[in-house]
Amino acid sequence: MKLSGSGRREIGPTIEHELARDKFCSFVTLKQHINSRLIVNFDRS
């Protein structure tokens, strides 16, 4: 019981951190994708 309790406490913040990192990574990827599309459109015109 004691082990699972401490384990759960450690895993909780880790999952939150992973989710935050995933959101940040997807946001950065989206920004890069939009920037590349803007650059392509700018080059065409």
Residue pairs with C-beta under 8 A, 6 or more apart in sequence:
none
